[in-house]
Amino acid sequence: MTRSIQTMVATTCVLAGFYAPVEVAAVDQLADLSGKVSPIITLRSRDNFSSEYRYDVSVRNHSVDTFVADSLVIVLDHITNTAGQDRENLTGESLLSRMEIIGQDGTTDDGKPFFRVPQGSGPDFTPNSESLPATVRIRNRDYVAVFTPTFRVMGVKRESPKPKTSTAPAAANAPGKAAVDKLVQLLIKKGVITAEEGRLLNQP
C-alpha cells in the first residue's frame, strides 16, 4: 500500500513539472532571439494597383534551445530602400512610418508592428524546426519606391524542469504515510492483522 501511494504521488509531481503552464509575457518583455531564431521571408503576391505586397514569414530555430511555441512573434523592425537606408534623406522620416501595415496583431512600445507566429502541433518550438508562416501585408504609400522589410523574432525560452530536492518527496509523501499508519493501527486493534504484520506493511 505504501509503495502504491508513493508511486502515485511521485507520478503526479513529475506530470505537474512537465505540464505546468507557462505565462506568456507581454511582447515588450519577450527576449530578442536574434542569432538563435531567424525569419524566413517569402514574397507571395504583389498588387500593382494598390501597391500592396503579401509576404509569408516563418521562423527557424538554429539554436540548441527550445522555445515556448505560442510566445513567438515577428516584429517588423524597419524598411530599407534600394540604397539600404531606412529613413528619408530630406526629412529623416522612417520609411516604416510611410507604409500601411495590414492585419498586424499589435505594436511594440516603440511603435513597431508585430505578428504572432502560428503555433504548430505542439507546445514547444524545438531545435532545427521551422514554424508555420504568418501572413504580412504591406501597402506602399509611395507606390514607385522599392523597399525591403526586415524582421526580428522575439519569444520565451522553455526552461528545463528543476530537479527535485531530497526533502521534497518526504514532504509530499508525509500525508500518505500518516494515513497508512493510521489504517494499520486500526487493523491491529481490530485483530485483523498482527503487530508483526503491521510492521511489515509499514516497511518502505
C-alpha positions in Angstrom: 0.0 0.0 0.0 2.8 2.4 0.9 4.6 1.8 -2.4 1.4 2.4 -4.3 0.8 5.7 -2.6 4.4 6.8 -3.1 4.3 5.9 -6.8 1.0 7.8 -7.3 2.4 10.9 -5.6 5.7 10.8 -7.5 3.9 10.4 -10.8 1.7 13.4 -10.0 4.7 15.6 -9.2 6.5 14.6 -12.4 3.5 15.3 -14.6 3.0 18.7 -12.8 6.6 19.6 -13.6 6.2 18.8 -17.3 2.8 20.3 -18.0 2.8 23.4 -15.7 1.5 26.2 -17.9 3.9 29.0 -18.9 2.6 32.5 -18.6 3.5 34.3 -21.8 4.9 37.7 -21.1 3.8 41.0 -22.8 5.5 41.5 -26.2 8.0 44.1 -24.9 9.1 41.7 -22.1 9.9 38.9 -24.6 13.6 38.1 -25.3 15.2 39.1 -28.6 16.0 35.8 -30.3 18.4 37.2 -32.9 21.1 34.7 -33.7 19.0 31.8 -32.4 15.8 32.1 -34.4 15.8 33.7 -37.9 12.9 34.8 -40.1 12.3 33.3 -43.5 10.6 35.8 -45.8 8.8 34.8 -49.0 7.0 37.3 -51.2 3.7 35.7 -52.2 2.0 38.3 -54.2 2.1 41.9 -55.4 -0.9 44.1 -56.3 0.4 46.9 -58.6 -2.9 48.8 -58.5 -2.9 49.2 -54.7 0.9 48.7 -54.3 0.2 46.0 -51.7 2.8 43.2 -51.1 1.9 40.0 -49.3 4.6 38.0 -47.5 4.7 34.7 -45.8 7.1 34.9 -42.8 8.1 31.7 -41.0 10.9 31.3 -38.4 13.6 28.7 -38.0 15.3 27.7 -34.8 19.0 27.4 -35.4 19.9 27.0 -31.7 20.0 24.1 -29.3 17.4 25.8 -27.1 13.7 25.1 -27.0 11.2 27.9 -27.0 7.5 28.3 -26.0 5.7 28.0 -29.3 2.9 30.3 -28.6 5.2 33.1 -27.3 6.9 33.6 -30.7 6.3 36.9 -32.5 7.9 38.6 -35.5 8.4 42.3 -35.3 8.6 44.4 -38.5 11.7 46.2 -37.4 12.4 48.5 -40.3 12.0 49.1 -44.1 15.0 49.9 -46.3 15.2 51.3 -49.8 17.4 50.3 -52.7 20.3 52.2 -51.1 20.0 50.3 -47.8 18.6 53.3 -45.9 15.7 53.1 -43.6 14.9 56.9 -43.5 14.1 59.6 -46.0 17.1 61.7 -46.9 15.5 65.1 -46.7 13.0 64.7 -43.8 14.7 61.9 -41.8 11.3 60.2 -41.6 11.3 56.5 -41.0 10.4 54.6 -44.2 8.4 52.2 -42.0 6.1 55.0 -40.9 5.2 55.6 -44.6 3.9 52.1 -45.0 0.4 50.8 -44.2 0.7 47.5 -42.3 -2.4 45.4 -42.7 -3.6 42.7 -40.2 -0.9 43.2 -37.6 -1.5 41.7 -34.1 -0.3 44.8 -32.3 2.6 47.2 -31.9 5.6 47.3 -29.5 6.2 50.2 -27.1 8.3 51.9 -29.8 5.6 51.6 -32.4 6.9 48.6 -34.4 4.1 46.3 -35.8 4.3 42.7 -34.7 2.6 39.4 -35.9 2.2 36.3 -33.8 3.8 33.1 -35.3 1.1 30.4 -35.8 1.6 27.6 -33.3 2.3 24.2 -34.8 1.3 20.8 -33.5 3.0 21.0 -30.1 3.7 23.5 -27.3 7.4 23.6 -28.0 9.5 25.1 -30.8 12.4 22.7 -30.8 15.9 23.0 -32.3 16.2 22.8 -36.1 12.4 23.2 -36.5 10.6 25.6 -38.7 7.3 27.3 -37.9 4.1 27.8 -39.9 4.1 31.1 -41.8 2.5 34.3 -40.6 0.9 36.5 -43.3 2.3 40.0 -43.5 0.6 42.6 -45.8 2.4 45.9 -46.5 0.9 48.7 -48.6 3.4 51.1 -50.0 2.0 54.6 -50.0 4.9 55.9 -52.2 3.9 53.4 -55.0 7.1 53.7 -57.0 9.6 53.1 -54.2 11.3 49.7 -54.0 11.7 48.5 -50.4 12.8 45.6 -48.3 11.2 44.6 -45.0 13.4 43.4 -42.1 12.0 41.4 -39.2 13.3 40.2 -35.9 12.0 37.3 -33.8 11.1 37.5 -30.1 9.9 34.8 -27.6 10.4 32.9 -24.4 12.9 30.1 -23.8 11.4 26.9 -22.4 13.2 26.2 -19.1 14.1 22.6 -18.2 12.2 21.2 -15.2 14.0 21.9 -11.9 15.5 18.8 -10.2 13.5 17.8 -7.1 15.3 18.3 -3.8 15.8 15.3 -1.4 13.3 16.8 1.1 10.5 17.4 -1.4 9.4 13.7 -1.8 9.4 13.2 2.0 7.2 16.3 2.4 4.9 15.2 -0.4 4.6 11.6 1.0 4.0 12.6 4.6 0.2 12.7 4.4 0.0 9.4 2.6 2.3 7.6 5.1 0.3 9.0 8.0 -2.9 7.6 6.5 -1.3 4.2 6.1 0.0 4.2 9.6 -3.5 5.0 11.0 -5.1 2.3 8.9 -2.5 -0.3 10.0 -3.1 0.6 13.7 -6.8 0.2 13.2 -6.4 -3.2 11.7 -4.1 -4.3 14.5 -6.6 -3.0 17.1 -9.5 -5.0 15.5 -7.4 -8.1 15.3 -7.4 -8.3 11.5 -3.6 -8.4 11.4 -0.9 -9.0 13.9 1.6 -6.4 15.2 4.3 -8.1 13.2 2.3 -8.0 10.0 1.6 -4.3 10.6 5.4 -3.7 11.0 6.0 -5.4 7.6 3.3 -3.4 5.9 5.0 -0.2 7.1 8.3 -1.1 5.7 9.3 1.0 2.6 
